[in-house]
Each structure stands twice: as C-alpha cells, then as structure tokens.
Amino acid sequence: MKRPESPEPVTMIEAIIPVASLIVLVGLSYYLFGDAGASGPNQVGLVAATMIAVFIGWRRGHSLASLGEAAAASVSTGIGAIFILFAVGALIGTWALSGTLVAMVYYGLQLLNPNYFYVTAAAICALVAVSIGSSWTVAGTIGIGLMGIAHGMGLNPAIAAGAIISGAYFGDKSSPLSDSANLAAAGAGVDLYRHIREMFLTSAVSMTISLGVFYLLGQPGDFDASAEVEAMRGAYHISLWLFVPLLLVILLAIFRMPPFTAIFLGALAGGVLAVCVAPERVIAFASAKEGVPGWLALFKGVWLALASGYKASTGNTELDILVTRGGMDSMLNTIWLIITALAFGGVVEKCGVLERLIGPVIEKVKSAGALVASLVAAIVATNVVTADQYIAVVLPARMFKTAFARRGFEPVVLSRAVGDAATPTGALIPWNSCGAYMAATLGVSTLSYAPFAVFCFASPLLTIAIAYAGIRMWRLPAAQIETATGAAAPPGDK
C-alpha cells in the first residue's frame, strides 16, 4: 500500500470506523462481562479501537510517531483528574478509619426521611456545588456520605447516585466558581456572569424537573434505623468533631484551592483525626508488631488507610461492608480506563475524525433549533470519542462559533448551549473521565445510575427545546454580523 507523502483528510467511512469500533467493542464488553467490564475488558476494547484509529491515520499519511505523540498529549490532559482520583481514594480510606464516614451516615439516618431521601440528596448536593463550583468535590465528600446513608436505609443505590450527580452537576454548570462554566464562557467570548445568567433558565427548569422525579421515586413506608444507629454508636465514638475534615474540604474549595490539594488535605485531616479520637483503632488496623513504638504504629495505620483503604472488623457485617473501602489503589482500574480512553481521543482528534463527522452537519442545518440540536449532538459525540469534558467544551464551541455568528446569534446563545450539554453529559458515558470518576467514587456503575441522572439529560434536551421554541435566542445587529463573518445577515429562521 502506497501511503501519501503528507497527511490527507479522512473520508467519511474512515471517520466512522474507529468510532463504530469503539461503540461495538465496549457494548460487547458490557454484554459479556457486565459491570465488571470496567475492571479490564473495556480498557482492552479502547486499546483495540485506538489501534484501528492509528492504522487509519497512518494510512492517511500521519507518522506513527506523530500519532503516538497525540495520544501521549491527550493522556497528559488527564493527569489532573488522575491525581484527584488518587486523592479521593485516600480521603475515603482515612474518613472510614477516623469515623467521619460513619458520622455522616449516623446523623443522616436520624435526620433524613427515606420517603424524601432522593430529592433531599439532590437539593443538598446542588446547594453545596453552587457554593464551591465542583461536581467532583461534592461527589467525593458529601456524595460518599449520602451513599452510605442510602445503603443504611436500604434504598436503591443507582437512584441515590443519580440524585447526587444531578445536584452536583447543577452546581457545576451554574456556579461562577466552576472551571467548566468559565471555559464555556471563554470559548464563546462571553462575559462569565452573562453566561451564568443565561444558563439559569435551563438549569433551574432542569433541576425542578429532576427534583420532581426524585420526589416521585421516594420509597414510602416505615423505616427503623435503631439497629444501625446502635451498631455505629457501639463501634465508634461519634461526635460532631468527626465532621472537621468535611468542613475543611468545603472551606478550601470555597476559597478556590485546587481540587486535588483540597481533597488530599481533607484525607490527611482524616488521618490526624483518627489518631486523635481513636488511636487504638489505628494501631489495631496497623497490626503493629511488639516493640514497635506507638507513634510509629499510628503513622503506619494512617499511611495504610491512605494507600489501601480501611478494612473494618467491628463484628457487625453490615457496618463492616459500609466502612471497608477507600485507598489510592482502589482507583487504579478507573485510572486505567481514563488513560486508554484519552489515548483513543487523542488519536482520533489528530486524524480529524470529529471535524469530518461534524462538518457536513453544520453546513446543512437550516433552523435555529436544528443548529443547537447539531451542536448538542456534536458535544455528546465529543464526550464519547475524546472521553474528556473539557475537550467537549472547547472543540465544538470552536467548530460552531462561525456558524452561530452567520445565523446572527449572540455568542451567549452558543455558550449557554455548550454549558447545558458538555458539562453534564460526560457523567453519562462509562469511559469518559467524568463517568468513570462518578462510578468509582459512588460505587455504582455508570450504566446503572445513568437512567436516574435526570438533570444530566434534561439539561441538553431543554436547551434544544428552547431553541426550537425561539426562547431567548438573542440576535446580533446586522452590521455586527457582517463584521464578524464577512457575510450579509441571513434571513430569519424558520
């Protein structure tokens, strides 16, 4: 086979092949292995799809070295997410050791009603996420405690995870502190606060719909948590002091401390708290040999919880299941998944797969509704193919910017649609960094919680609906359209 001397654009068939291969392989993995696919089979499928994409890129004139560099560069964009995952694993381990996790469940069982748990969980996560602007931090702190409460109440973990994620992403896309909101505004060239105000319409309506669904999903009936509460009280010295690590993380997030730093400091605070309130538990967990100084045994116990998580032995099976978790090593399968997914995304982006698939769509759209629907579809496709939320914010915004200007829409119409679609839909895709993170942190597979993450699909659907209805589709003056695009203003949309 004679290869071209310089890279050529891929054909439509060549662009479809790697994407279709990925979907088929991951689908087959789920069929054969179920939820266990994330522990290796999905990663193998992603590597195989990457090699198919590499072959197509090589056939079109890209060198293997350049494709390898593209994969490595894409993986490097996920280093921040990987370190956050390590920090969350460490945090879960020390919070389980110190009793912070148990305290959250203990008070939650007494204060929260199972009839309204889902709607309450979504509302709590939404309020905190708006305050700190990070869905990952909310899921990795309050979300963990809420999942423990749901377990103690015997509630559906998939619905509970969906409620937590819905609330977390409401705050992530609606807070001026959110990095994805800032990125969407910057990508479209819009003032941040104008962008936030415009998104409030779709965010508020989508969250209202979500809360209504979670209210209807509440499980009526009497619930007696006395046995669980008594077991916790017997195994742990429960007090409000156990919430210090949680408050520390929230305060650090409010003051814009980077997520990894805030979460890892919260993990260290959990270890220090464990040494202060339950040194005997730390020493027992460390299984220190005779002659080992007490302070060194305490150090070993905290170190072990950070690395491998806490293994409880209270004698109560249900409580042990709840508390035995965490550790940096618990996140390794998820990190493996993110690395392989980002490598695939880097190769297909280098080959121009997305541009080839999306370009003809942009040229054919006629109405405002079709334009926004095409943008949302492109964003979802980018989240699927590149496995990265930030690329799904930046790349489609860049590709559709001229099309929106030619149609005469203000940049805020573009930024609103990007924020409504790119931020929440990543959590619905198993191999996307967001979906993988939420599954690993909350302990529920992405495909299990996705049908209940109401906000994550209500938000993009609503942004399409208001475009077709012509609601708040702000227009540029005709002169400004000509200045921005070099073309005359188009006729009104149908």
C-alpha positions, 0 to 999 in steps of 0.5 A: 500500500502506497501511503501519501507523502503528507497527511490527507483528510479522512473520508467519511467511512474512515471517520466512522470506523474507529468510532463504530469500533469503539461503540461495538467493542465496549457494548460487547464488553458490557454484554459479556462481562457486565459491570465488571467490564470496567475492571479490564475488558473495556480498557482492552476494547479502547486499546483495540479501537485506538489501534484501528484509529492509528492504522487509519491515520497512518494510512492517511499519511500521519507518522506513527510517531506523530500519532503516538505523540497525540495520544501521549498529549491527550493522556497528559490532559488527564493527569489532573483528574488522575491525581484527584482520583488518587486523592479521593481514594485516600480521603475515603480510606482515612474518613472510614478509619477516623469515623467521619464516614460513619458520622455522616451516615449516623446523623443522616439516618436520624435526620433524613426521611427515606420517603424524601431521601432522593430529592433531599440528596439532590437539593443538598448536593446542588446547594453545596456545588453552587457554593464551591463550583465542583461536581467532583468535590461534592461527589467525593465528600458529601456524595460518599456520605449520602451513599452510605446513608442510602445503603443504611436505609436500604434504598436503591443505590443507582437512584441515590447516585443519580440524585447526587450527580444531578445536584452536583452537576447543577452546581457545576454548570451554574456556579461562577466558581466552576472551571467548566462554566468559565471555559464555556464562557471563554470559548464563546467570548462571553462575559462569565456572569452573562453566561451564568445568567443565561444558563439559569433558565435551563438549569433551574427548569432542569433541576425542578424537573429532576427534583420532581422525579426524585420526589416521585421515586421516594420509597414510602413506608416505615423505616427503623434505623435503631439497629444501625444507629446502635451498631455505629454508636457501639463501634465508634465514638461519634461526635460532631468533631468527626465532621472537621475534615468535611468542613475543611474540604468545603472551606478550601474549595470555597476559597478556590484551592485546587481540587486535588490539594483540597481533597488530599488535605481533607484525607490527611485531616482524616488521618490526624483525626483518627489518631486523635479520637481513636488511636487504638483503632489505628494501631489495631488496623496497623497490626503493629508488631511488639516493640514497635513504638506507638507513634510509629504504629499510628503513622503506619495505620494512617499511611495504610488507610491512605494507600489501601483503604480501611478494612473494618472488623467491628463484628457487625457485617453490615457496618463492616461492608459500609466502612471497608473501602477507600485507598489510592489503589482502589482507583487504579482500574478507573485510572486505567480506563481514563488513560486508554480512553484519552489515548483513543481521543487523542488519536482520533482528534489528530486524524480529524475524525470529529471535524469530518463527522461534524462538518457536513452537519453544520453546513446543512442545518437550516433552523435555529433549533436544528443548529443547537440540536447539531451542536448538542449532538456534536458535544455528546459525540465529543464526550464519547470519542475524546472521553474528556469534558473539557475537550467537549467544551472547547472543540465544538464551541470552536467548530460552531462559533462561525456558524452561530455568528452567520445565523446572527446569534449572540455568542451567549446563545452558543455558550449557554448551549455548550454549558447545558450539554458538555458539562453534564453529559460526560457523567453519562458515558462509562469511559469518559473521565467524568463517568468513570470518576462518578462510578468509582467514587459512588460505587455504582456503575455508570450504566446503572445510575445513568437512567436516574441522572435526570438533570444530566439529560434534561439539561441538553434536551431543554436547551434544544427545546428552547431553541426550537421554541425561539426562547431567548435566542438573542440576535446580533445587529446586522452590521455586527454580523457582517463584521464578524463573518464577512457575510450579509445577515441571513434571513430569519429562521424558520 
